[in-house]
Amino acid sequence: MDVIRFGVIGFGIQGRLYSAILSGRTGEFYPHISKDVRKPQNCKLCAIYDRSEDKCDEIKSIYPDAETFTDWKELITSGTCDAIVITVPHYMHHEVTIYALEHGIHVLCEKPADVRASDVEEMIAVSEKHPQLSFALMLNQRTNTAFARVKELISSGQMGELRRFNWLVTNWYRPDSYYKSSPWRGTYRGEGGGILVNQTPHQLDLWGWFCGTPKTLYAVCLEGMHRDITVENDVTIVTTYENGATGSFISCTHDPLGTDRLEMDFSGGKIVVEDSSRAAVYRFRDEESVMNDKYTFQDYPRILRENPDEIYTVEEFSDTTIFGMNYVLMFENFASNVLDGTPLIASGREALLAVQLANAAQLSSGLGKQLDFPCDTGLYDAWLQEKICLENK
């Protein structure tokens, strides 16, 4: 086998995009995406599922060489594909992933892995029972070259020990018309929450990728702030880590201008990323503990102002990934993992932490208290079910 035959589960916004990418027709259907976005190597579009027969008729007219199915289980057992990419609603990710793995099909799942961490844990457990199969998440922001470089610097130990993390990402503006565009949007019963499970899973993933697992978490998640919805759309999260470091994450969907600024302080320097694209890395000449002994509080401001090179050096870089190519790179990495064992960019197991962060934040806010991390999955599941029941009244 030298080509991975893909089935697309769901032909909504992402399913349409992934079908175009896998077939090499991105430029035809998405003219705003660069013509340099290539068809993923070793990948082929072979099947598409949508529950609507009318939609399947449309799919046949667009992709005559792909088989269409109105039952996703039939697609998985049809023998038409080696792998699937899942783009159905969040709550279905768990069921589809497990069914596919149990029927010998590799799985690439859209973010988030699922709504409940307990469901993701089961997905991981099933995947570990089938080690010959690949299970990955479409966490494509890990291919952002600026973020990849940041991860490399942190993992290498060059920056020293993490001391503080802060991400202000409020550029997720969504007017009421967005939430009214579909009955499942902005509901617990439809998508399991708001900004934490819809808009910010990539940032939550990167947070965990860079900083690891926190020790405690406290959150204020405001529901329906300036919007006619029942889920969180304004969040403030504060975490602590085993070494005493702290982290904060702030996001909302009602800031028309928005800000995207990530700051990470380390004992040996500081990293700042603006707009998820431009990074500045400040490396201290001495560890901060040495600086603490070396400078007086009178001298330091003067030296920083007059001769900053004595204090630190600066490295700047930007994301060079063409929009659209991040998806191509994820498909190619997944195919390579299936074909020759190339390490996955984002394995299913690695996807758990972002879901745990979202669950803990929602539950902490709901209970009004700080929680040990990760939070009790049973307690979270009961809390979520209660929120769904309240919406159904």
C-alpha positions as CSV (number, residue, x, y, z in Angstrom):
1,M,0.0,0.0,0.0
2,D,1.5,3.4,-1.0
3,V,-1.7,5.5,-1.1
4,I,-4.1,6.0,1.8
5,R,-7.7,5.9,0.7
6,F,-9.7,8.4,2.8
7,G,-13.4,8.5,3.6
8,V,-14.8,11.9,4.8
9,I,-17.4,11.5,7.5
10,G,-19.6,14.6,7.2
11,F,-20.0,17.1,4.4
12,G,-20.4,20.3,6.3
13,I,-18.0,23.2,6.3
14,Q,-14.9,21.2,7.2
15,G,-16.0,18.1,5.3
16,R,-16.3,20.1,2.1
17,L,-12.8,21.6,2.7
18,Y,-11.2,18.3,3.4
19,S,-12.8,16.7,0.4
20,A,-11.4,19.5,-1.8
21,I,-8.0,19.2,-0.3
22,L,-7.9,15.4,-0.6
23,S,-9.0,15.5,-4.2
24,G,-6.5,18.3,-5.1
25,R,-9.3,20.7,-6.0
26,T,-8.8,23.3,-3.3
27,G,-8.1,26.1,-5.7
28,E,-11.3,25.3,-7.6
29,F,-13.6,25.6,-4.7
30,Y,-11.6,28.0,-2.4
31,P,-10.2,30.7,-4.7
32,H,-9.0,32.7,-1.6
33,I,-6.6,29.9,-0.8
34,S,-3.2,30.0,-2.5
35,K,-2.8,28.0,-5.7
36,D,0.4,26.7,-4.0
37,V,-1.7,24.5,-1.8
38,R,-1.0,21.0,-3.2
39,K,-2.8,17.8,-3.0
40,P,-1.6,15.8,0.0
41,Q,1.0,13.2,-1.1
42,N,0.0,9.5,-0.6
43,C,-3.7,10.5,0.0
44,K,-6.8,9.8,-2.1
45,L,-10.4,10.8,-1.6
46,C,-12.5,7.6,-2.1
47,A,-15.8,8.0,-0.1
48,I,-18.0,10.7,1.5
49,Y,-20.8,10.3,4.1
50,D,-23.7,12.7,4.6
51,R,-27.0,11.7,6.1
52,S,-28.9,13.8,3.5
53,E,-29.7,12.0,0.2
54,D,-30.0,15.4,-1.5
55,K,-26.5,16.3,-0.2
56,C,-25.2,12.9,-1.5
57,D,-26.6,13.7,-5.0
58,E,-24.7,17.0,-4.8
59,I,-21.5,15.1,-3.8
60,K,-21.9,12.7,-6.7
61,S,-22.0,15.6,-9.1
62,I,-18.9,17.2,-7.6
63,Y,-16.9,14.0,-6.9
64,P,-18.1,11.3,-9.3
65,D,-15.2,9.0,-8.5
66,A,-16.0,9.0,-4.8
67,E,-18.5,6.6,-3.3
68,T,-21.3,8.2,-1.3
69,F,-23.1,6.9,1.8
70,T,-26.0,8.1,4.0
71,D,-24.9,5.7,6.8
72,W,-21.4,6.3,8.2
73,K,-21.2,2.8,9.5
74,E,-21.7,1.5,5.9
75,L,-18.9,3.7,4.7
76,I,-16.5,2.3,7.3
77,T,-17.3,-1.3,6.6
78,S,-17.6,-0.9,2.8
79,G,-14.0,-1.6,2.0
80,T,-13.7,1.7,0.1
81,C,-11.2,3.3,2.4
82,D,-8.3,2.7,4.7
83,A,-8.8,5.8,6.9
84,I,-11.5,8.3,7.7
85,V,-11.4,12.0,8.6
86,I,-14.2,12.8,11.0
87,T,-16.1,16.2,10.6
88,V,-19.4,15.4,12.2
89,P,-20.7,17.2,15.4
90,H,-18.5,16.9,18.5
91,Y,-20.7,14.4,20.4
92,M,-20.4,11.9,17.5
93,H,-16.6,11.9,17.5
94,H,-16.4,9.3,20.3
95,E,-18.8,6.8,18.6
96,V,-17.4,7.1,15.1
97,T,-13.8,6.8,16.2
98,I,-14.4,3.7,18.3
99,Y,-16.5,2.0,15.6
100,A,-13.9,2.7,12.9
101,L,-11.0,1.5,15.1
102,E,-12.9,-1.7,16.0
103,H,-13.4,-2.3,12.2
104,G,-9.8,-1.8,11.2
105,I,-9.9,1.7,9.9
106,H,-7.4,4.5,10.8
107,V,-8.9,7.7,12.3
108,L,-8.0,11.3,11.8
109,C,-10.5,13.3,13.9
110,E,-11.4,17.0,13.7
111,K,-10.9,19.0,16.9
112,P,-11.9,18.8,19.7
113,A,-11.5,15.0,20.2
114,D,-14.9,15.1,21.9
115,V,-16.8,17.1,24.4
116,R,-16.2,14.9,27.5
117,A,-12.7,13.9,28.6
118,S,-14.2,10.6,29.8
119,D,-15.2,9.8,26.1
120,V,-11.7,10.8,24.9
121,E,-10.2,8.5,27.5
122,E,-12.3,5.6,26.0
123,M,-11.3,6.6,22.5
124,I,-7.6,6.4,23.5
125,A,-8.1,3.1,25.3
126,V,-9.7,1.5,22.2
127,S,-6.9,2.9,20.0
128,E,-4.3,1.3,22.3
129,K,-6.1,-2.1,21.8
130,H,-5.4,-1.6,18.1
131,P,-1.8,-0.4,18.0
132,Q,-1.6,-1.2,14.3
133,L,-4.0,1.6,13.6
134,S,-3.3,5.3,13.5
135,F,-5.4,7.7,15.6
136,A,-4.7,11.4,15.3
137,L,-6.3,14.8,15.7
138,M,-6.5,17.6,13.2
139,L,-4.6,20.0,15.5
140,N,-3.1,21.8,12.5
141,Q,-1.9,24.8,14.4
142,R,1.0,22.6,15.5
143,T,2.3,23.0,11.9
144,N,2.4,26.8,12.2
145,T,6.2,27.3,11.9
146,A,6.3,30.0,14.5
147,F,4.6,27.8,17.1
148,A,6.7,24.8,16.1
149,R,9.8,26.9,16.7
150,V,8.5,28.0,20.1
151,K,7.8,24.3,21.0
152,E,11.4,23.4,20.0
153,L,12.9,26.2,22.1
154,I,10.9,25.2,25.2
155,S,11.5,21.4,24.8
156,S,15.2,21.9,24.3
157,G,15.5,23.6,27.8
158,Q,17.1,26.7,26.3
159,M,14.6,29.0,27.9
160,G,15.0,27.5,31.4
161,E,12.1,26.8,33.7
162,L,8.5,28.1,33.0
163,R,7.5,30.8,35.5
164,R,4.4,32.4,34.0
165,F,2.1,31.9,31.0
166,N,-0.5,34.4,29.7
167,W,-2.7,34.2,26.5
168,L,-5.1,36.9,25.7
169,V,-7.0,35.7,22.6
170,T,-10.2,37.7,22.1
171,N,-10.2,37.8,18.3
172,W,-13.1,35.3,18.1
173,Y,-15.8,37.8,17.3
174,R,-19.2,36.1,16.7
175,P,-22.4,38.1,16.3
176,D,-25.8,36.7,17.1
177,S,-26.3,35.8,13.5
178,Y,-23.5,33.3,13.8
179,Y,-25.3,31.5,16.6
180,K,-28.6,31.6,14.9
181,S,-27.2,30.1,11.7
182,S,-27.8,26.6,13.1
183,P,-29.9,25.3,16.0
184,W,-27.0,23.3,17.5
185,R,-24.7,26.4,17.8
186,G,-24.3,28.0,21.2
187,T,-25.9,25.1,23.1
188,Y,-24.7,22.5,25.5
189,R,-27.0,19.9,23.9
190,G,-25.6,20.6,20.4
191,E,-21.9,21.2,20.9
192,G,-21.2,20.8,24.5
193,G,-20.4,24.4,25.3
194,G,-19.3,27.6,23.6
195,I,-15.9,29.2,23.0
196,L,-14.0,26.5,24.9
197,V,-15.2,23.7,22.7
198,N,-15.8,25.5,19.4
199,Q,-13.4,28.5,18.9
200,T,-10.4,27.9,21.2
201,P,-9.5,24.2,21.1
202,H,-6.4,25.0,19.1
203,Q,-5.2,27.5,21.7
204,L,-6.0,25.1,24.5
205,D,-4.0,22.4,22.7
206,L,-1.0,24.7,22.2
207,W,-1.2,25.8,25.8
208,G,-0.8,22.2,26.9
209,W,1.7,21.5,24.2
210,F,4.0,24.3,25.5
211,C,3.4,24.2,29.2
212,G,2.3,20.7,30.1
213,T,-0.3,19.7,32.7
214,P,-1.3,22.2,35.4
215,K,-1.8,21.3,39.1
216,T,-4.9,23.4,39.8
217,L,-7.4,25.4,37.7
218,Y,-9.9,28.1,38.5
219,A,-12.2,29.7,35.9
220,V,-14.9,32.2,35.4
221,C,-17.0,31.2,32.4
222,L,-19.7,33.7,31.6
223,E,-22.6,32.4,29.6
224,G,-24.5,34.5,27.0
225,M,-22.5,37.6,27.6
226,H,-24.0,40.2,25.2
227,R,-25.3,37.3,23.1
228,D,-28.6,35.3,23.0
229,I,-27.0,31.9,23.9
230,T,-26.8,29.6,26.9
231,V,-23.1,28.6,26.8
232,E,-19.9,30.3,27.7
233,N,-18.6,33.0,25.4
234,D,-16.4,35.0,27.9
235,V,-13.8,33.0,29.9
236,T,-11.0,33.7,32.3
237,I,-8.9,30.7,33.4
238,V,-6.1,30.7,36.0
239,T,-3.8,27.7,36.6
240,T,-0.9,26.8,38.8
241,Y,1.9,24.3,38.1
242,E,3.9,21.9,40.3
243,N,7.0,24.2,40.1
244,G,5.0,27.2,41.3
245,A,4.4,28.7,37.8
246,T,1.1,30.3,37.0
247,G,-0.9,30.5,33.8
248,S,-3.8,32.6,32.6
249,F,-6.1,32.3,29.5
250,I,-8.6,34.9,28.5
251,S,-11.0,34.7,25.6
252,C,-14.4,35.9,24.4
253,T,-16.6,36.3,21.3
254,H,-17.9,39.8,21.8
255,D,-14.8,42.0,21.2
256,P,-15.1,43.5,17.7
257,L,-11.4,44.3,17.5
258,G,-9.9,41.5,19.5
259,T,-6.3,40.7,20.6
260,D,-4.1,37.7,20.2
261,R,-1.0,37.9,22.4
262,L,0.8,35.0,24.0
263,E,3.5,35.6,26.6
264,M,5.6,33.0,28.4
265,D,8.1,33.9,31.0
266,F,11.0,31.6,31.8
267,S,14.0,31.7,34.1
268,G,16.2,32.2,31.1
269,G,14.1,34.5,28.9
270,K,10.7,35.4,27.5
271,I,8.7,34.4,24.5
272,V,6.0,36.7,23.0
273,V,3.8,35.7,20.0
274,E,1.5,38.2,18.4
275,D,-1.5,37.3,16.2
276,S,-0.3,33.6,16.3
277,S,2.2,34.5,13.6
278,R,5.0,36.8,14.8
279,A,7.3,35.7,17.6
280,A,10.0,37.4,19.6
281,V,12.3,35.4,21.8
282,Y,14.3,37.3,24.5
283,R,17.2,35.3,25.9
284,F,18.7,36.6,29.1
285,R,22.5,36.9,29.3
286,D,22.2,35.5,32.8
287,E,19.5,33.4,34.5
288,E,17.1,35.7,36.3
289,S,18.3,34.3,39.6
290,V,21.8,35.6,38.7
291,M,20.4,38.9,37.6
292,N,18.6,39.2,40.9
293,D,22.0,39.1,42.7
294,K,23.9,41.1,40.1
295,Y,21.9,44.3,39.7
296,T,20.6,46.8,42.2
297,F,17.1,48.1,41.8
298,Q,18.6,51.6,41.0
299,D,21.0,50.3,38.3
300,Y,18.8,47.8,36.5
301,P,16.3,50.3,34.9
302,R,19.2,52.4,33.7
303,I,21.0,49.5,32.1
304,L,17.8,48.2,30.5
305,R,17.2,51.6,29.0
306,E,20.7,52.5,28.0
307,N,22.3,49.2,27.2
308,P,19.7,46.4,26.8
309,D,22.2,44.2,24.9
310,E,23.8,43.7,28.3
311,I,20.6,42.1,29.6
312,Y,19.2,40.1,26.6
313,T,19.4,39.1,23.0
314,V,16.4,39.0,20.6
315,E,15.4,36.5,18.0
316,E,12.4,37.2,15.8
317,F,10.6,34.9,13.4
318,S,7.2,34.5,11.7
319,D,4.9,31.8,10.6
320,T,5.7,30.9,7.0
321,T,3.0,28.3,6.4
322,I,0.7,29.1,3.5
323,F,-2.9,29.1,4.6
324,G,-4.4,25.8,3.6
325,M,-1.0,24.0,3.7
326,N,-1.4,23.3,7.4
327,Y,-4.2,20.8,6.6
328,V,-2.1,19.3,3.8
329,L,0.8,18.8,6.2
330,M,-1.5,17.1,8.7
331,F,-2.9,14.7,6.0
332,E,0.6,13.9,4.8
333,N,1.9,13.3,8.3
334,F,-1.0,11.0,9.0
335,A,-0.5,9.1,5.8
336,S,3.2,8.7,6.6
337,N,2.4,7.4,10.0
338,V,0.1,4.7,8.5
339,L,2.7,3.8,5.8
340,D,6.0,3.9,7.6
341,G,5.5,4.8,11.2
342,T,6.5,8.5,11.0
343,P,5.6,10.0,14.4
344,L,2.3,11.8,14.5
345,I,2.1,15.6,14.8
346,A,-0.9,15.2,17.1
347,S,-1.8,11.8,18.4
348,G,-5.1,10.9,19.9
349,R,-3.6,10.6,23.3
350,E,-2.1,14.1,23.1
351,A,-5.6,15.5,22.3
352,L,-6.9,14.7,25.8
353,L,-5.3,17.6,27.6
354,A,-7.1,20.3,25.7
355,V,-10.5,18.6,26.4
356,Q,-9.5,18.3,30.1
357,L,-8.7,22.0,30.2
358,A,-12.1,22.9,28.7
359,N,-14.0,20.5,31.0
360,A,-12.2,21.7,34.1
361,A,-12.8,25.4,33.2
362,Q,-16.5,24.8,32.7
363,L,-16.9,22.8,35.9
364,S,-14.8,25.2,38.0
365,S,-17.0,28.0,36.9
366,G,-20.1,26.0,37.5
367,L,-19.1,25.1,41.0
368,G,-17.5,28.4,41.7
369,K,-14.2,27.0,43.1
370,Q,-10.7,26.0,42.2
371,L,-10.2,22.4,41.2
372,D,-7.4,20.0,41.2
373,F,-6.4,19.1,37.7
374,P,-7.6,17.1,35.8
375,C,-11.1,17.4,37.2
376,D,-13.3,14.5,38.2
377,T,-14.8,13.2,34.9
378,G,-17.9,11.8,36.6
379,L,-18.6,15.1,38.3
380,Y,-18.1,17.0,35.0
381,D,-20.3,14.5,33.0
382,A,-23.1,15.0,35.6
383,W,-22.8,18.8,35.4
384,L,-22.9,18.8,31.6
385,Q,-26.0,16.5,31.6
386,E,-27.7,18.9,34.0
387,K,-27.0,21.9,31.7
388,I,-28.4,19.9,28.7
389,C,-31.6,19.1,30.7
390,L,-32.0,22.8,31.6
391,E,-31.8,23.7,27.9
392,N,-34.4,21.0,27.0
393,K,-37.0,22.4,29.4
